[in-house]
Amino acid sequence: MGSRKRLARRGRAPQWFTRLAPDAQLALLDDPYRELTEPLVGALGPDAEHVVGRVYTAHERSTRYYLAPRAAVELVSARDRVGSWWRRLSPLHRVILLNNRHGAVPTALGGSVHATGGILRLRRKRRLTPTPMAEVFLEREARERGRR
């Protein structure tokens, strides 16, 4: 692959995504096809070369920035994988996860870590925690519930 960044495997959060500030992550999670602001492009740092596409509009004489198609599809795939897992959870399990999104999740909730499809992971000292993509997803869900 040379200098190209590896694609995220099995719905994991792309590395470039995990390096962004939480608000930028939430914005991209909501709409991976949105126009990127210059500060967001700057926040991507050296990753921008691999994940940002540009569209030049001649009549406006302006350049607009978007996630490159491959990066957007990668992010949508990871988001949808977590979303599919989320929809299969009971309302009680959803509340428990939202209440524990910044810390350890009760291990009884995880059942078998393998059963979560890699959405939850077993850490040192037998702590069950959400993956980085699941953390962002849970934060988005918590904020959405707070608006209702």
MARZANU-121959 format. One record per residue (C-alpha): residue number from 1; residue in three letters; z, x, y. Coordinates in steps of 0.2 Angstrom, whole numbers, plus 5000, padded with zeros to 4 digits. Each point is the difference from the previous one (the first is absolute). Example, Ala and Ser with C-alpha at 12.3 -4.5 7.8 and 13.67 -1.06 7.14 Angstrom:
# residues 2
 ronu lofi    w    u    v
    1  ALA 5039 5062 4978
    2  SER 4997 5006 5017
//
This chain:
# residues 148
 ronu lofi    w    u    v
    1  MET 5000 5000 5000
    2  GLY 5001 5015 5012
    3  SER 5008 4996 5016
    4  ARG 5000 4981 4998
    5  LYS 5016 4992 4998
    6  ARG 5004 4992 4983
    7  LEU 4999 4981 4999
    8  ALA 5017 4991 4996
    9  ARG 5002 4996 4982
   10  ARG 5005 4984 4993
   11  GLY 5003 4991 5016
   12  ARG 5012 5013 5007
   13  ALA 5000 5002 5019
   14  PRO 4988 5013 5006
   15  GLN 5008 5016 5006
   16  TRP 4993 4998 5017
   17  PHE 5007 4983 5001
   18  THR 5018 5005 4996
   19  ARG 5000 5013 5014
   20  LEU 4997 4987 5013
   21  ALA 5014 4992 5011
   22  PRO 5007 4984 4993
   23  ASP 4992 4989 5013
   24  ALA 4983 5008 4997
   25  GLN 5002 4997 4981
   26  LEU 5004 4982 5003
   27  ALA 4985 4997 5012
   28  LEU 4988 5008 4987
   29  LEU 5008 4991 4986
   30  ASP 4996 4984 5009
   31  ASP 4982 5004 5004
   32  PRO 4993 5016 4992
   33  TYR 4983 4996 5009
   34  ARG 5007 4999 5017
   35  GLU 4994 5011 5014
   36  LEU 5011 5015 5001
   37  THR 5008 5005 5017
   38  GLU 4998 5018 5006
   39  PRO 5019 5003 4998
   40  LEU 4999 4994 4982
   41  VAL 4985 5011 4996
   42  GLY 5010 5015 5008
   43  ALA 5015 4995 4989
   44  LEU 4989 5003 4985
   45  GLY 4999 5018 5005
   46  PRO 4989 5010 4988
   47  ASP 4998 4985 4988
   48  ALA 4990 4992 5013
   49  GLU 4985 5010 4995
   50  HIS 5000 4992 4983
   51  VAL 5005 4983 5004
   52  VAL 4993 4995 5017
   53  GLY 4983 4993 5002
   54  ARG 4992 4999 5017
   55  VAL 4988 4987 5007
   56  TYR 4990 5004 5016
   57  THR 4994 4986 5010
   58  ALA 4986 5006 5011
   59  HIS 4999 4985 5012
   60  GLU 5019 5002 5003
   61  ARG 4999 5019 4999
   62  SER 5016 5000 4991
   63  THR 5007 5005 4983
   64  ARG 5011 4989 4990
   65  TYR 5010 5007 4985
   66  TYR 5004 4991 4984
   67  LEU 5006 5005 4983
   68  ALA 4986 5007 4990
   69  PRO 4994 4988 4987
   70  ARG 5007 5010 4985
   71  ALA 5017 5002 5009
   72  ALA 5001 4981 5004
   73  VAL 4996 4995 4983
   74  GLU 5013 5012 4993
   75  LEU 5013 4992 5011
   76  VAL 4995 4982 4996
   77  SER 5001 5004 4982
   78  ALA 5017 5007 5001
   79  ARG 5006 4986 5011
   80  ASP 4993 4987 4988
   81  ARG 5008 5008 4985
   82  VAL 5017 4998 5008
   83  GLY 4996 4982 5006
   84  SER 4995 4995 4983
   85  TRP 5017 5007 4993
   86  TRP 5009 4991 5014
   87  ARG 4992 4983 4997
   88  ARG 5006 5001 4982
   89  LEU 5018 5002 5005
   90  SER 5012 4986 5000
   91  PRO 5007 4994 5018
   92  LEU 5017 5007 4995
   93  HIS 4993 5017 4996
   94  ARG 4990 5000 5016
   95  VAL 5016 4998 5010
   96  ILE 5009 5013 4990
   97  LEU 4986 5013 5003
   98  LEU 4998 4995 5019
   99  ASN 5019 5003 5002
  100  ASN 5000 5016 4991
  101  ARG 4983 5007 5007
  102  HIS 5008 5015 5009
  103  GLY 5011 5006 4985
  104  ALA 5002 4998 4982
  105  VAL 4994 4985 4991
  106  PRO 5012 4993 4987
  107  THR 4994 5008 4983
  108  ALA 5001 4983 4991
  109  LEU 4986 4993 5012
  110  GLY 4988 5014 4994
  111  GLY 5003 4996 4981
  112  SER 4989 5014 4994
  113  VAL 4993 5011 5014
  114  HIS 4983 5000 4990
  115  ALA 5000 4981 5001
  116  THR 4999 5001 5019
  117  GLY 4983 5009 4999
  118  GLY 5006 5014 5010
  119  ILE 5005 4990 5015
  120  LEU 5018 5004 4997
  121  ARG 5005 5018 4995
  122  LEU 5016 5007 4992
  123  ARG 5007 5014 5010
  124  ARG 5013 5013 4997
  125  LYS 5017 4993 4996
  126  ARG 4991 4985 4992
  127  ARG 4997 4992 5017
  128  LEU 4985 4987 5000
  129  THR 4991 5001 5016
  130  PRO 4983 4993 5007
  131  THR 4985 5011 5001
  132  PRO 4994 5005 5018
  133  MET 4987 4986 4999
  134  ALA 5013 4987 4994
  135  GLU 5012 5006 5014
  136  VAL 4987 4996 5013
  137  PHE 4995 4984 4991
  138  LEU 5018 4994 4999
  139  GLU 5003 5004 5019
  140  ARG 4985 4989 5004
  141  GLU 5006 4986 4989
  142  ALA 5018 5001 5008
  143  ARG 4992 5000 5018
  144  GLU 4989 4985 4995
  145  ARG 5015 4991 4994
  146  GLY 5010 5004 5016
  147  ARG 4986 4991 5010
  148  ARG 5002 4984 4990
//
